[in-house]
Amino acid sequence: MGKRWQRYLDGNPEYLARHYWWAYLAPFGVWFFSHHTIINLILFGQYRRILDALTARLASADCGRMLQLTCAYGELTPTLAQFTGELHLNDVALIQLRVAQQSLARRQRTALMARMNAESLSYTTNSFDSVVIFFLLHELPAEARQHALGETLRVLKPGGRLIIVEYAMNRGGHLLHLAPWRWVLERLEPFLHDFWHSDLSAQLSGCATQHDKVLAHIGTTFLFGAFYRVEEYRA
Ligand SMILES: C[S@@+](CC[C@H](N)C(=O)[O-])C[C@H]1O[C@@H](n2cnc3c(N)ncnc32)[C@H](O)[C@@H]1O
């Protein structure tokens, strides 16, 4: 008899089925986490502030043709749709795309959706004016993260904007960086430790170079005592 998570493989990456089936793939989990209160709780009550910081950056320049790299619960997708006439959304999990579709339809918004692994996108090179990544990177094993960032830099047009919403680096300065919170978070998020201690800007610059691009860091908005951040870059 197979393990419970194996029934969720179904074209999904192994790490996603193994570690996150309960959050992103199982119907009950998807229903549960789709509630605003739950998502806000997971983000320690910071959901609105995070979204506001993101939209403040989006509003500062034209977003053009935009890619949201993978689905996210809550208001993100309908919010992004307000900033562009052409929003593209990919995810490897069909159930997530269905939920995003329903969420957009309720607000009379649309997006062009495709089932696609972030590690190997089918979009053509230099096809987006802006790419938004919302709390995806810390959920990816290091190798998958490297591939997803490489693909992001490939599909981002020269002059395009990349906005990343994520945990800030862990320098041990926040209460939640200390035990027992750290243990709880790292248990729930098996790749968070690695992400917390990795240099995202350096990794992105390396990916940009591979695609003959140079990435300028425009700015960072720190939130919740520098536990979260919104990073903006321009290719
Ligand atoms: C954006 S992340 C985290 C979002 C955040 N926890 C939230 O909902 O607010 C979660 C999404 O990434 C998707 N995902 C994870 N790995 C992926 C990959 N390699 N390619 C495409 N989608 C992926 C999952 O299916 C899920 O829909």
The ligand as an ORCA input file, in Angstrom:
! r2SCAN-3c Opt
* xyz 0 1
  C       2.594     30.361     -4.152
  S       2.942     29.058     -3.156
  C       2.518     29.632     -1.534
  C       1.391     30.547     -1.402
  C       1.021     30.985     -0.020
  N       1.308     29.993      0.984
  C      -0.422     31.390     -0.039
  O      -1.269     30.647     -0.486
  O      -0.692     32.515      0.340
  C       1.841     27.746     -3.322
  C       1.512     27.310     -4.731
  O       2.662     26.929     -5.456
  C       2.347     25.786     -6.237
  N       3.605     25.140     -6.594
  C       4.532     24.617     -5.783
  N       5.586     24.147     -6.490
  C       5.320     24.415     -7.793
  C       6.022     24.218     -9.014
  N       7.220     23.637     -9.053
  N       5.443     24.633    -10.154
  C       4.244     25.220    -10.148
  N       3.512     25.424     -9.043
  C       4.057     25.035     -7.868
  C       1.405     24.992     -5.369
  O       0.620     24.091     -6.123
  C       0.583     26.086     -4.722
  O      -0.562     26.401     -5.469
*
